[in-house]
Amino acid sequence: MMGEGLLEVRPLTPQRRADFLTFFDGDAFADNPGWRFCYCQFLHVDHSAVAWAQRTAEQNRAAACERIAAAQMQGFLAYRDGRVVGRCNAAPRTMMLAYADDPDPDDEHIGQIGCFVVAKTQRRSGVARALLGAALAGFRAQGLRIAQGTPQRDARSDAQHHLGPLSLYVAAGFRVHSEREDGTIVVRCDLS
């Protein structure tokens, strides 16, 4: 049943790697199997050096395992009744190599919200909101001054909202920083 049970959010750590993998091997993309191969690696690769479309699920799963073990992949896992029901990819922007071709003068101070993956049965039950709150607290604990997200202006489906809906960010105190021609809205929250 949707939203039943206490929701707990925990940071992704090497000790929680098995939980991460169980979620991504199962419920994470049950209704969007075309994205199952990602394992939250899209933002962790330099797309000028990696042919993303040619990456396999096995390559991305192995890369996720390596990054988690080396603490080079951050973010949070949401649990209900001991089972992962959601994930937020959130880390200092400098850890996400996909942004290498889009430098920002504030890079060293930005905590980037990459994406949200919530099990279909758990959507609209507060999981993404709890994950975002944990990400903001995590960024503050790391001494970052800015939280940044990139919702899509014309997102219509749950899959298109994987970067987080604009309404989620606005409710958490984010403000529009800029808008891009491709429909990306850059939102920021001052963490000081």
C-alpha positions as CSV (number, residue, x, y, z in Angstrom):
1,M,0.0,0.0,0.0
2,M,1.2,3.5,-0.8
3,G,2.7,5.6,1.9
4,E,2.2,3.1,4.8
5,G,4.8,2.7,7.4
6,L,7.4,5.1,8.9
7,L,9.6,6.7,6.2
8,E,13.3,6.9,7.1
9,V,16.0,8.6,5.0
10,R,19.6,7.5,5.2
11,P,22.8,8.6,3.4
12,L,24.1,6.3,0.7
13,T,27.2,4.6,2.3
14,P,29.3,1.6,1.4
15,Q,27.3,-0.3,4.1
16,R,24.1,0.4,2.2
17,R,25.4,-0.6,-1.2
18,A,23.4,-3.8,-1.2
19,D,20.2,-1.9,-0.4
20,F,20.9,0.5,-3.3
21,L,21.5,-2.4,-5.7
22,T,18.4,-4.3,-4.6
23,F,16.3,-1.2,-5.3
24,F,17.8,-0.6,-8.7
25,D,17.7,-4.2,-9.7
26,G,14.0,-4.3,-8.7
27,D,11.5,-1.6,-7.9
28,A,13.4,1.5,-9.1
29,F,12.4,1.3,-12.8
30,A,9.7,-1.3,-12.7
31,D,7.4,1.0,-14.7
32,N,10.2,2.6,-16.8
33,P,12.5,-0.3,-17.9
34,G,14.2,1.7,-20.5
35,W,16.1,3.6,-17.8
36,R,16.9,0.5,-15.7
37,F,20.5,0.4,-17.0
38,C,21.5,3.8,-15.5
39,Y,22.2,2.9,-11.8
40,C,22.5,6.7,-11.2
41,Q,25.6,6.9,-13.3
42,F,24.4,9.4,-15.9
43,L,25.6,12.5,-14.0
44,H,28.8,10.8,-12.8
45,V,30.4,10.4,-16.2
46,D,32.0,13.1,-18.5
47,H,29.8,12.9,-21.6
48,S,32.5,14.4,-23.7
49,A,34.6,11.3,-23.0
50,V,32.0,8.6,-22.5
51,A,29.5,7.4,-25.1
52,W,26.5,7.1,-22.8
53,A,24.2,5.4,-25.3
54,Q,26.7,2.6,-25.6
55,R,27.0,1.9,-21.8
56,T,25.4,-1.3,-20.6
57,A,23.6,-2.0,-17.3
58,E,26.5,-4.2,-16.3
59,Q,29.0,-1.4,-16.8
60,N,26.9,1.1,-14.9
61,R,26.1,-1.3,-12.1
62,A,29.9,-2.0,-11.7
63,A,30.7,1.7,-11.8
64,A,28.0,2.4,-9.1
65,C,29.5,-0.3,-6.9
66,E,33.0,1.2,-7.3
67,R,31.9,4.7,-6.6
68,I,29.8,3.8,-3.6
69,A,32.7,1.8,-2.1
70,A,35.1,4.7,-2.6
71,A,32.5,7.3,-1.3
72,Q,32.6,9.0,-4.7
73,M,28.8,8.7,-5.1
74,Q,26.6,10.4,-2.6
75,G,22.9,10.9,-2.1
76,F,20.2,9.4,0.0
77,L,18.0,6.3,0.3
78,A,14.4,6.4,1.6
79,Y,13.2,3.3,3.5
80,R,9.8,2.1,4.5
81,D,9.5,-1.0,6.6
82,G,13.2,-1.7,6.0
83,R,12.9,-1.6,2.3
84,V,14.3,1.1,-0.1
85,V,11.4,3.0,-1.7
86,G,13.4,6.0,-3.1
87,R,16.7,7.4,-4.0
88,C,18.0,11.0,-4.5
89,N,21.3,11.5,-6.3
90,A,22.7,14.5,-4.4
91,A,26.3,15.5,-4.1
92,P,28.7,18.4,-4.5
93,R,28.4,19.5,-8.1
94,T,32.2,18.9,-8.6
95,M,31.6,15.2,-8.0
96,M,29.2,15.0,-11.0
97,L,31.4,14.9,-14.1
98,A,28.5,15.5,-16.5
99,Y,28.6,19.1,-15.5
100,A,32.3,19.5,-16.5
101,D,31.2,21.1,-19.9
102,D,28.9,23.6,-18.1
103,P,31.1,25.3,-15.5
104,D,29.7,27.7,-13.0
105,P,31.7,30.2,-11.0
106,D,30.0,28.8,-7.9
107,D,30.9,25.2,-8.6
108,E,32.9,24.6,-5.4
109,H,29.9,25.8,-3.3
110,I,27.0,24.0,-5.0
111,G,25.3,20.9,-3.8
112,Q,23.6,19.5,-6.9
113,I,20.3,17.6,-6.7
114,G,20.7,15.1,-9.6
115,C,17.6,13.1,-9.7
116,F,14.9,11.3,-7.8
117,V,13.8,7.7,-8.3
118,V,10.8,6.7,-6.3
119,A,9.1,3.3,-6.5
120,K,5.8,3.6,-8.3
121,T,3.7,2.5,-5.3
122,Q,5.4,5.1,-3.1
123,R,4.9,8.2,-5.3
124,R,3.0,11.2,-4.0
125,S,3.5,10.0,-0.4
126,G,6.2,12.4,0.7
127,V,9.3,10.3,-0.4
128,A,10.8,12.9,-2.7
129,R,10.1,15.7,-0.2
130,A,11.9,13.7,2.6
131,L,14.8,13.0,0.3
132,L,15.1,16.6,-0.7
133,G,15.1,17.7,2.9
134,A,17.9,15.2,3.7
135,A,19.9,16.4,0.7
136,L,19.7,20.0,2.0
137,A,20.8,19.0,5.5
138,G,23.6,16.9,4.0
139,F,24.8,19.9,1.9
140,R,24.8,22.2,4.9
141,A,26.8,19.6,6.9
142,Q,29.4,19.5,4.0
143,G,29.7,23.3,4.2
144,L,28.1,23.9,0.8
145,R,26.4,27.3,0.4
146,I,24.0,26.7,-2.5
147,A,21.6,23.8,-3.4
148,Q,20.8,23.5,-7.0
149,G,18.2,21.5,-8.9
150,T,17.2,21.4,-12.6
151,P,13.5,20.6,-13.1
152,Q,12.1,20.5,-16.6
153,R,9.5,23.1,-17.6
154,D,7.4,20.8,-19.7
155,A,7.6,17.6,-17.8
156,R,4.3,15.7,-17.9
157,S,5.0,12.2,-16.8
158,D,6.6,10.7,-13.7
159,A,9.6,9.7,-15.7
160,Q,10.0,13.3,-17.0
161,H,9.9,14.5,-13.5
162,H,12.9,12.4,-12.5
163,L,14.9,15.7,-11.9
164,G,12.2,16.7,-9.4
165,P,9.1,18.8,-10.2
166,L,9.4,22.5,-9.9
167,S,6.7,22.6,-7.3
168,L,8.8,20.4,-5.0
169,Y,11.7,22.8,-5.1
170,V,9.6,25.9,-4.7
171,A,7.9,24.4,-1.6
172,A,11.4,23.8,-0.1
173,G,12.4,27.4,-0.6
174,F,14.2,27.3,-4.0
175,R,14.0,30.2,-6.4
176,V,14.4,30.2,-10.2
177,H,18.0,31.1,-11.0
178,S,17.8,30.8,-14.7
179,E,16.0,29.1,-17.6
180,R,17.5,27.4,-20.6
181,E,16.3,27.1,-24.1
182,D,15.9,23.3,-23.7
183,G,13.3,23.7,-21.0
184,T,15.6,23.2,-18.0
185,I,14.9,25.5,-15.1
186,V,17.8,26.0,-12.8
187,V,16.6,26.5,-9.3
188,R,18.7,27.4,-6.3
189,C,18.4,27.6,-2.5
190,D,20.7,29.6,-0.3
191,L,22.0,27.2,2.4
192,S,23.5,29.8,4.7
